[in-house]
Each structure stands twice: as structure tokens, then as C-alpha cells.
Amino acid sequence: MNFGVTGTSGRPVNQMEWNVNNNAFKTYKDVEPKAVMDMSIIQTVDPINIALGSTEKGNAVVPPKRKKTMTSVYLKYFETAPDCKTRRCKFCGQSYSIATATGNLGRHLSNRHPGYDKSGDFATCSAIQPITVTKKTQPQGKAQVDYDHLNWLLIKWLILAALPPSTLEEKWLANSFKFLNPSIQMWSGDKYKAVFHEVFRSMQEDVRTYLEQGSSKVSIVLDFWTSYEQIFYMSVTCQWIDENWSFQKVLLDICHIPYPCGSSEIYHSLTKVLKMYNIEARVLSCTHDNSQNVIHACHTLKEDFDGQKVGPFCYIPCAARALNLIIDDALRSTKPVISKIREFVLELNSSVEMAEDFIQLATAYQEGSWKFPLETSARWNGNYQMLDIVRKAGKSMDGTIRKYEETLGGRIVLSSAEKNAVSIVHSYLEPFYKTTNNICTNKLLTIGLVLFFMDHISEMITICRESRHNPDWLKIAAEDMAKKARSYNNQVCNIFTYMTAILDPRIKCELIPECLSTGNFLEEARNHFIRNYSSSHFSSMPSMYGCQEIEDGGNVSFAEEIARKKRRASLSSATDELTQYLSEPPAPIPTDVLEWWKVNSTRYPRLSVMARDYLAVQPTSVAPEELFCSKGDEIDKQRFCMPHNSMQAILCIRSWTQGGIKLKYKSTEIDYERLMELAVAFSADNNSAGSEKKQK
């Protein structure tokens, strides 16, 4: 969603813009009717006393007295102009003559704002009121907007930027606003904190209500970090596939793991979150960060679930973290060289003149085109970029270093041995780079696809170890890489991941790794399918011949009906949905998995239910692009710098709003689109008044 507002000419009239990725909760808007800021509720909040309609601290706005000319339940949704000649809709600003019949006002509400025309009950019961803006007449005759709205816009800014409320306590910021307008009054730091925690509680209840509406199994993903205060945190994210075959995910909580931050503390924090959202019986898997404490906590959780007989449960190591450690072993010998290259690239990024010279040299030497600034992150993609520069633009790099020798000195110059090592590692890691890029850009990263990629990685490592042409230092690194690859494969080699992999129509049994391709696993998968997704749980299977019968117009002979019944009986006794599914060739790799199952769910009604549960199982505990790319640097910085009293509320609210959930204060939705409209309208009025004053 983009809350940027444009004028009638189509050009932007205000630079305040909120960029939110609406990639989840596609059906959330149906959970409850939309509400907007309830002025009467928020004005009387105690003790924080948040008044959206007043610029005076703690005082409610007293609307100007008006002459009553008619009585109607519709009039409260219209405000009368000071000249008493027109009425203006509080929702959309549509104006009507003061003589307009109330029936016309009711029709306006019915057509433009359904629900508010129902004798006032809708708004009264739901505590729904429109956003209003109070204007005060200044001595100069210029209208002034209610600047308390500014505080809510600042809250939105803090959420999207993941900044603590203490940011607004800086004197320079308050003085900057007062420089623009002395009448601006910002809330205190305590009030901002109280608002954030109330918004968190309100939105958390909405998330819980939404989750309770689902019926499919869910996958839990855990991530961990330590803040600058040396406090250990765990994020718990829930992911599933809904009835429309859309992938959904929501952050459940960010938990402070108390000292000594061991497996017991992680286990108790996790079970508390699952109970809070009432999803213990629906959890199918937990993807973790590969640490021993988390593995032990997940093992304890599995024992609980097995004892309660709530269904199958498995915990899975993060494939992205395992792959990152494998690649790190390959880079070990060349890290000093990479550091020198990174220093050179940082100088290029900081000097426009130097960057232009490098580009000109690259063009002259035909060493490709380079777009600045170049990525200098110490993560995998940034490290590979350093190797790429030497491999593809070595002459341009040498020429730039020679020209700016006084600035750069001789420390950055690479020897021929260093260049040779870079060339060898670059060639070896090129398939790894392509693999991580594919993983980062894949729409739905399934267990089956990740196992397919990890199997390819293991093959590349084996080839390196067995090659006679590779130097010993690279073969030693490959040995360490092979150990980590085997460790990951041993952890994921089980019936659970086997079932998840074969339900990916692109993988099935043909592309599954050899370590998982056993006859016993197939029989166990079949037994699990029959036991947990049998016909007793579903309505009767649609006939395979339904389409033909429709085409025949229902005019099927009695003998043909008997023949088809016998064919169906023979088919169901000889095979089942799983056998039929596996007998068909795999779908092409670019296939959209969820779309494939959505189309084929009528062919496999029972198996599709199983696929919807198992394809939600996550192979990584963190989004791969956050681990391999510079995007993760920004996330780590936000997590590290956030104080304890704001960590949970700010980061949860940020995630929920980015997922499409409306920001709410108690039962009231904060309509930021309307706030932006008011801010833009006021800015336009001020600009117009300023122009008129200059003309005079």
C-alpha cells in the first residue's frame, strides 16, 4: 500500500509517503467492519488522554454551536459550514445545500458509505465516528488544522522506521516543528509509549481472532538475536496456506528469553506464545536456527505433542544458515584479499570522480558495465561482488588504483598470487551464487526445492574434492564444507521431510536426494496419508468421469453407468490418489506450486488437503535475502538498537501493518489515509493563502 497523496493534476502535493508491502492477510478485511478514528473515545482516554481533536493538552474539543434547522440521524455525519449555507460530509467532503432534504443525505450515506445510513445503529454500536478536523480562526483569518493529528502521523513514522518512542523526545525535533508553527504540541514520551502498548494489545487480539478462523496446519519459524542491552530475543512467526491456496504468514510475538537463555527458557517462552494464540493442536513443524539450545527446546516440545497425541510434529534446521556456513568455509582463505577489495570499493562509492574513472576504464577495456554504489556488505552477496570485480574488471581496478595512488596508497594493490586465488574461488563458487540467488527470488521456497538445491551443492563439493587440478588449500576447505553439508542432510533425512518433498509437484520422487529416496519412506508416507487424510474425513470423491457425463448432457445409457461404476471400483482398489499423483511426471521447475495444486485439487481432493498442510513447512528460519544480501544489515541494525521497553510493540506493530492489518487503538481503526488527506488539504490551503498574500 502506498499512502502518498496526489493533487488533482496528478502531481504529488505532499512528500509524506508510507510504503507498506501488502503481501499477506488478503482476506483480513473481512474479519470485521472498517472503523476509523473515534474522536469521542480517544479524547476521553485516561490517564494518557489522547485527544485527536484538540491542540490543547488534555482538553476535548467543543464544537461550535449551530442553529438546528432539522432533526435527523443523518445530520451527525455532516458538518455545517460557518456561513450556514452548506453541509459537508465528514467522510468524503461532499457538500450539499443547507436546504437539501435529509432523505438525500441518507441516500448519499447509503451509496458512498454503506452502514452509516442504518438509523445510526451501525455507528453507535461499533463506536465508529469519522475523523474530524477542528479549525481555529487565527487573528490573521487563516485556518489552522488540528495539530494533534501530527502525533499520530509521527507514530506511523516510528513504526515504519522501527525507531523507539524516545526519538521524539529529542528537543531539536520538537523545536523544528515549533519553528514551522508555534502552536504544535507533541505528546510526552510516556504518552507515546502508552499509545504503542495499547495499539499492540489491540492488534494482537485481532491477530488471534484471525488465526482462530483457520483450520489447516501451521508452520512455526523461530529467529534469535541479541540487542545492544545484551538481551536475548526470539521472534515467533506463523505460516500457513489458506483455502484459496494463498501463502500467509504473521509474526506472533517477539519474546525476551530470560537468563541463562538456555533450552528450558526457550521452550517455556515458545509454549506460552502457542497457548496465547491457541494453535498448539495445529502446529505441524518448527524451523529453527540450528543452535543446540533451540534443538533441545524443540525436542521437548515434540515430546509434549507426542504425549498429547495432537498429531505429527517435526523440527527442521534452517537450510539458509547451513548453506551460509558452508560458503563461509570456501571464503576462508581469500577473506584477507576480499577485505582489500572491499576497501577499494568503499572508496569508489564515496568518490564520484573515482567511480567515473573506473566506469570509463571498464568501457575501454570492455570489462562490463557497473552500477554504483556497489554492494559492500560483508554478507555472501557482497563478498561475491568483491570477487566479481577482480575477476571481471581487474584491469580497470588496477588502472584506478594507479591513478589515485596518493589517495589509496599501495595497500590495496593485489599481487598475482592473490588474483589467481580470487579467480579459482570465484569459479568454484559461481554455482553457489546462482543457487542462493534462485533461493532468494523463489516465490515459494519449499522443502523439496531446497533439498534439490542442497543436493546439487553437495555434488559441487564432491567434484572439487576429487579434482586433480584444484590447489590443496581449496580441497581442505571443501572437506570442511562437506562435513557441514552432511550434518544438514543427516538432520533433514526423515519421513517428515520426505512427505513434504514429494508433495512438491516439481520434485516428487524423481528429483528427491538419494538419502531420502528409500522404499520404506514411501510406504510410511502412504500409511500416513491413509491414516490422517482418509475418506472418512471427507465427503465422497468426485467422479473421475464427471466431465464426460456433463459433456454427454446426462444421456448415459444404463449399461454405461454400470460399466463406469465397475471401472471406478477397480481403480480405487488398485491405486489411490498418492499413487496416481506420483505416477505422473514432475511439473517444470518454474511452475507455481500453489497454483498447480489449486488447479489440481479436484483431481486429488484428499491429497491436496495434505499438500496444503505440508507445503507450508518452511525450510529456512529467516528469509534468505535477509541472510545473504545487504537487506539483512538494516534489519540487524534495527534489532540491535531497539531498547527493551519498545522492542516487542514496535517490531510487532511494524510487521502487522506491513502484512495488511490496520493499525488500531482499542476498538478504533486509525485511518491514516484520511489523516494524509487532511494534512495535504491543509498544506494546499496554506500555500494558496501564502500566494494570495504575496500578490497583495
N, C-alpha and C positions, 0 to 999 in steps of 0.2 A: 504494500500500500504506500502511496506517495501523497503526503498531505500538503504538498506545495500548492499554492493558490495562484491562479492567473486572472488577469483582468479581462474585460470584455473584448479587448483587442487580441487576446491570446498570449500577450507578453507577460512574463512574471511581474507581479506587483509587490511581491514580498519575498525576501530571501530565506525566510524561515521554512525549512523543509524537513520533514521526518521521513526517513527511508526505512521501511519495515518489510521484511520478507514474509509474505503471507503464504507459507508453504505447508501449513498444517491446519487442522480443525476446519476443514472445508464445510462441515455441516454444523459447526458450533453455533452459528447464528440462529439455528432452530431451537436451541435449548430453552430460551426464554425471550419474551418481548424486549425489544430495544428500549433502554431508558437513557435519559440524558440528565444533565446536572440538576439535582433537586435543590433549588435555592433555599427553600424553607428548612430542609433537613440540614444542609451543610452550614447554614447560618447559625443554627442553634446547637452545634456540636459542643459538648462540654467534656474536658476542660480546654481542648485546643482551639475551639471557637473559630472554625474556618469559614470566613464569610466571603463568598464569591461575589456578593452584590454590594460590597462596601469597600471604600478606600480608607475608612476609619477603623482602627484596630478594635475588633470585638463588638462593633455595633452593627446591627442589622439595618438594611436599607428601608427607609419608609417611603413608599411610592407616593408620588404627588396626588393630591386629591383631585378627583374628576367628577364632573356632573353626570349623574346617572340619567340616561335618556331612555334606556330599555333594559330589561332583565332577561338574561338567557344563560344557559350553561355553557354556551359557546364563547361568551364575551371574555372569559378569563384567559383565553388563548390569543386574544388580540389586545394591543395597547393603543390607546388613543393619543393622537398627535397633540402637541401643546396648543395648536390653533383650533382644536376640537372640530376639525373638518374631515379628518380621515382616521381610519383604524388600520393598524399594521399587524399582520400575522407574526407571532413571536417565533415561529418555526422557520419560515421561508422569507419573511419580509414583504409578502404580497400586501398591497394597500387597497382599501375599499373606502368608498364614501361613507361618512358618518350616518347617512340615511339608508345605507344598504340593509335590507331585511336580514334578520338573524337566520332565516332559513338558508339564505345564500352563504352565510358564514359557515353554517353546518355542512352544506354541500362542499365548500372548499376544504373543510377538515376531512370529510369523507373521501374526497378524491385525492388530496395531496398528503394527508396524514391520517391514514386509517387507524381507528381505535380511539381517537380523541373526540369523535363525534357521538359516542355512545352514552349520552346523558351524563357525562362526567365521571361515570363509574370507573372507566379504564384508568384514567389518570389518578383518581383518588385512591383506589385500591392498591395500585402499584407504586404510589408515591412518585409519580412521574410528572415533572414540571419542565418546561422549556428553559433553555439558557436565556437569561435576560441580561441586558447590559444597562446599567444606570448611568445616565449622563447628567453632569452638573454644569450649570452655566457659570462660566468664569466672568470676571468683570469685563474682559475684552469681548465677551459674547461668543467665545469659541467653545464648542462642545468637547467634553473630556470623557474618555472611556473609563470604565471601572478598572483600575489597575490591579485589583486583586486577582483578575484573570491571569496576570503575568506570573503569579506564583505557580499556577497550575501548568503553564507553559514551561516554566523552569523545571518543574518536576518531570515533565516529559523529556526534557533535555538531559537531566541527570540519569534517567533510566536508559535512554538510548546510548549515552556516552559511558554508562557504567561508572559514574562518579559518585562519591559519597556526599551526603547532605552537607557535610562541613564545608564543601566547596562554596556554598552560598553564604557562609559566614565571613568570607573574606571582605574586609572593609572597602577595598578598591572596587569590588564588583558592585556593592550597594551604592557607592559614591558615583560610579559610572552611570547607573540607572538614574540617580538623582540629578546628575548633570543634564540628562536629557529631559527630565521632568521632576521637579522637586516634590510633587505630590505622591510619587511612588513610595509605597511602604511594603517592604519584603517581610515575609514571616521570619520568626526566630528559628534558630537551628533545631530547637526542641520540637517546635511545631512541625517542621519538615519531617523529622524522624517519626513523630506520631502519625502523620499522614501516611508515610511509607508503610509503616507496620499495619495500619488499618487497611490500606489498599491490598497489601499482601494477604491478610486474612480473608478479605472479601473475594479476591480472585482465587485463592486456594480452595475455597468452598465451591466455586464454580467448576474448577478442575476436577474435584472429587465427584461432583454431580455428573459431569460429562463422562468420566470413566465408568461410573456405575451403570450407564446406559449400554455399555458394550457387553458382548457375550463371548468373544473369541479369546484365545490365549494371548498373553502379552510377554514381551521380552524385556528384561531389565538390563540396563547398561550402567556400569559404575566407573567414575573417574575420580582421581585424587590429586590434591596439590597442597602446598604449604604457603601461607601468607607471610608478609613481612613481619607479622607479630609472632611468627613461628607457631601458628595454629594450623592444625591438620584438618582438611575439609574433604568431604565426599559428596559428589553430585550423583543423584539417582534419577535416571531418565527411563521412561516407559515408552515402548514402541509396539505397534500392532498394525494389522491390516484390517480395514473396516469392511462392511458388507458390500461396498461399491468397489472393492479392490483398490483402494487408495491407501498409501502408506502414511501412517500417522505417528507422531511422537510428541511427548510432552515432558518437560522437566518436572519431576515430582517434588524434589526438595534438594537443598544444599545443607548438609549436616556437618556440624562441628564434631569431629571424632575426639573424645577426651583422652587425656594422658592415661596410660602409656601408648595409646594409638595402636593396640595390637588387634589380633583376630577377634577377641571377645568383644572389644568396643565396636569394631566394625559390624560384627554380627548383630549386636543389640540395636545399633543405630539403623541398620537396614530393616530389621523386622519391625521396628517402630514406624518407619515410613510405609511399609507394605500394609500394616494394620490400619494406619491413618486413612489410607485410600481404599481399604477393604478389597485388596486384589490378591491376597495370599493364595487363594484357591485357583487363580487364573495364571500365575507365573509359570512359564514353561522353561525359561532359561535365564541365566545371568552371565553377561560378558564382563570380564574383569581385566585389570591392567597387568596381570602375570606375576604380581608380587606374592610372596609366600603367605603373608598375613591375610590377604584377601582370599587366597585359595582355601586356607583353613576355615575362614568365616563362611565361605560358600559351601564347603563340605558339611559344616554344622547345619546350615540351612537345609541342605539336601536331606540330612538325617531327619530333621523335623518334618519335612514334607513327606518323606517315605513313611514315617511313623503315623502321620495323619492320613495317609493314603489319599492325598489330594491330586495325585496324577504324576506323570513323569516330570523330572526336573534335571537339568544339566547345567554345569557352569563351564564356560568356554574362555580360553585365553585370547587376548587381543592379537589378531594377525598383523595389524599395522605396527604395533610396538615390537613384535617379534621380527618383522621384516626390517624395521629401523635398526635394531641391534645387529642383525646380520650384515646390513650395508655398512654400518659403522666399523665393523671388523675389516672390511675391504678398504676403507679410507684411512685406516690407522697409520700406514707407512707414509702416506702423502699429506697428512694433516699439516706438517710444518710448511710444505710448499703451498697448500691451499691458503694458509694464513697470509703468506706473502702476496699471493694473487688478490686476496680479499682487500688487503691494504691498498693495492694499486687501484682496484675498482672503486673503493670508497673515495679516493682522490678524484677519479673520473667523475663520479656522481656529484662531487662538490664543486667542480670547476667546469663551467660551460665551455670555456676556451679549450681546455684539455679534451673534453668529450668530443668537441667538433673536430679537433685534430685527429683523434682516434677514428672517428667515422670516415674522415677523408682518406686516411691511410687504408682503412678496411676496404673502401671503394677502389682505391688504386691497386691494392694487392688482390682484389677480388676475394676477400675473406668474409663476405656476407654483410648483411645489414643488421645493425644493433640499435635497439631502442632503449633510451635512457629514461629514468635511472635503472641500472641493472640491479637484480636482486642480490643482496649481500647477506641474507640471513644465514646463520650457522646451521640451519636445518638442511635436510638432504637435498632439496631442490636448489638451495643456494650454493651448497658445496659442489654439486654437479655443474652449476653455472660457472663456477671458478675453473673447473677442469675444462669446460667447453670453450672458454675464452682462449686458453693456451692452445688447445687442440685445433681450433678453427681460425683464430686470429692472432697467432703467435708473432708474426712479422709486424702487425700493427701495434701489438703490445710493446715489442722491443723498440720500434720507432718512436712511440710516445714516450717511453722511459728515457731514451737518449735525448729527446728534445727538452724534456723537463728534468734533466739530471740534477740541476741545482735544487729543485723543489723536492724531488723524490729520493735523491741520493742513490747509492749503489746497492742498498739493502734489498731492493725489490727485484733486481736482475736475477733471472733464473739461469742456472747452469745447464749444460747439455744433458747431464745425467738426470737432473730434476725434470727437464722437459720430456725426456724419454719415459720416466716413471709416470708422469701425468698421462702420456699417450697410452701406455699399457693399461692403467687403471680406467681411463676413460672408455677404452674399447671394451674392457671386461664388464663395466657397469652400465653400458648402454642398454642392454635388455632389462636391467633392474629399473632404470629411469623410465623406460616405456611402460613397464609394469605398474610402477607407482602412479604414473600419470593416468593410466587406464583405471586404476582403483579409485583415484581421486575424482574422476569425472563420471564414473558409472552412476546411473540413476538409482539403481537398487543393488547394493553390494550384498549378494547372498553368500551363504556359507559355501555352496557348491562352486561359485565362481572364484572365491578366494582360495579354496583348496586347489582348484585348477591352476591358478597363478602360482601358488606356493610350490606345487609340484614342478612347474616349469623352472622356478628359481633353484630348486634342488638339483635339477638336471644341469643348469648352468654351472653350479658349484662343482658338480662331479666332473664335468668336462674340463674345468680349469685345473682341478687336482690331477687329472690323468694326462694332461697335455705336456709334451716334452719341451715345448717352446716357451712356456711361462717361467719367469725367474722364481727362485726358491722363496723369496720374501712374499710373493703373491700366493704361492702354494700353501705356505704356512698360514696366511690369512684365510685361505679357502678352507683349511682344516677347521679353524675356529668357526667359520661361517656354517660349515656342515654340522657341527655339534649343536649349534643353536637351531638350525633347521630341523634336525632330528628331535630335539626336545619339544619343539612346537608340534611336530607331526605325532609324537607319542601322546601328547595331551589331547589332541583332537581326534585321534583314531578310536572311535567308539560307535555304537549303533545309533546314538542320537544324531551325531553329525552326518552319519551315512544316510539316515532317513531325510534329513534336511537337504543334503546334497542332491539326492536323486529326484527330489520334488522340484528342482530347478529344471524346466524343460530343455534348457540349453546343455545340461550336463548329463543327467540320467546316469546310467551305468557305464556308458561308453567313455566319458571323459573324466571319470572319477579316478583319483590316485590309486595306485596298486595296493597301498597299505589299507585302503578301505574296501577294496573290491574282493570280498570273500562271500562264499555261498551262505555261511551262517548268518551274516548280517542281512542278506536278502530275505531269508526265511524269518528272521526276527522282525524285520520291518513289515513283512506280510502279516505276521501274527499280531503285531501292534495295531496295524490298520484294521484288521478284522475285529479285534477286541475292543478298540476305542472308537472306531468310526463305522461300526456295523450297521446293517439295515434297520436294526431295532431303534436306532437313534434318528432315523429319517423317515420321511414319507416314501411311498413306493417310488421306485426308479422310473423316470420317464422312458417310454419305449424307444428303442433304437430305430424303430420303423415309423415313428410319429410323423416325420416329414413326408415320407412316401404316402402315408394314409391321407394326409392333408392334400397332397397333390392329386390323389385319386378321388378327392371330393367325398370320401367316406363310402364310396360304392365298391366295397371289397366283398368278394364272394365269401360265403360261409366256409368253403373249403380252404380259401386263402387265409382266413382268420385262424383256423385250426393249425395250418402249416406254420404260420408265424409264431403262434404260441409255442409250438414244439421247438422251433428254432431258438426262441428266447430261453426256454428251459434248458436246451442243450448248451447254449452259450454260457449261461450263469453257472452251470455245473462244471464246465470245462475251464473257465477262466474267471477273473474278476477285474475290477477297474484298474488295480495296480498292474496286473499282468498286461492288460491291454495298453495301458499308458507306457510301460517300459518296452513293449514290443515295437513301438513306433520310433523312427529315427529322431535324434535330438533336434531341437529348433536351432536356427542360426544364432551365433553369439550376440549379434546386435538386437535380438528380439527383446521387446519389453515384456519382462516376466509376468508382471501383474496383468497386463493387457491380454497376454496369452491365456492365463487362467480365467480371466473374466469371460473371454470368448468360449473357452472350452469347458467351463464349469457345468454346462448342461450335459456334456458327454461324460463327465466324471463328477457327478453330484456329491458323492461321499468323499472321494479323494481330494476334491477341491477344498472341502472344509479342512481336511488335514493339511493341505498345502497352505491355506490361509493362516493356520496356526504356526507352522514350522518355518515358512519363508520370512516371518517377522523376526526370527532369531538373528541376532547381529554378530557378525564376525569380528568387529572392532569395537573397542570401548571408547573410542574417540573418533570423530570424523577424520578420515585420512588426510584431507587437505590441511587440517589444523596441526597435524604431526609432521608432515613432510614439507609444507610450504610456510611462507612468512606470515600467513594469516594467524598461525598459532602464536607468534610473538606478541601480537596485540592482545590476544586472549590471556596469555600468561601474565602480561603486564597488568591487565585489569584485575585478575585474580590476586596477584601478589600485593597490589597496592590498596585493595579494598579493606577498610577496617572491619573488625569483628561485629560491631553494632549495626553494620549496614550490609554485610556480605549476603546473607540469606535473602532479605527483602529485595534489594536492588537487582541482584542477578536473576532471581526467580521471576520478578515482575518483568524484567527485560526479556527473558526467554518467552514468557507467556504472551506478551504483546507482540513480539516478533512472530509467534505462532498463530496470531489472528484473534486472540482473546482480548476483548475490550477491557480497558482499564476501568476499574470500579472503585468507588468509595462507599463502603457499606452496600446498600442496595441500589446505589445510583451510578449509572454509567457516565463517565466523563467524556463528553462529546468534543474531542479535540478538533474535529473538522469545523464545528461551529465556532470554537474559540479562535481558530485561524481566520475564519471569515470575518469575525468581529475585529480582530487585530488589523487585518488588511483594509477593512472598510474605514476604520479609524485613521489608519495611515493615509489613505486616499483623501479623507476629509481634511486632514491637517495639511497635506500637500496642496490641495485646492485652495484652502484658506490662505496659505502662505503665498501662493501665486497671485491671488486677488490683492493681498496686502502690498506686494511688490509693484503691481500695476498701478495701485493708487499712489 
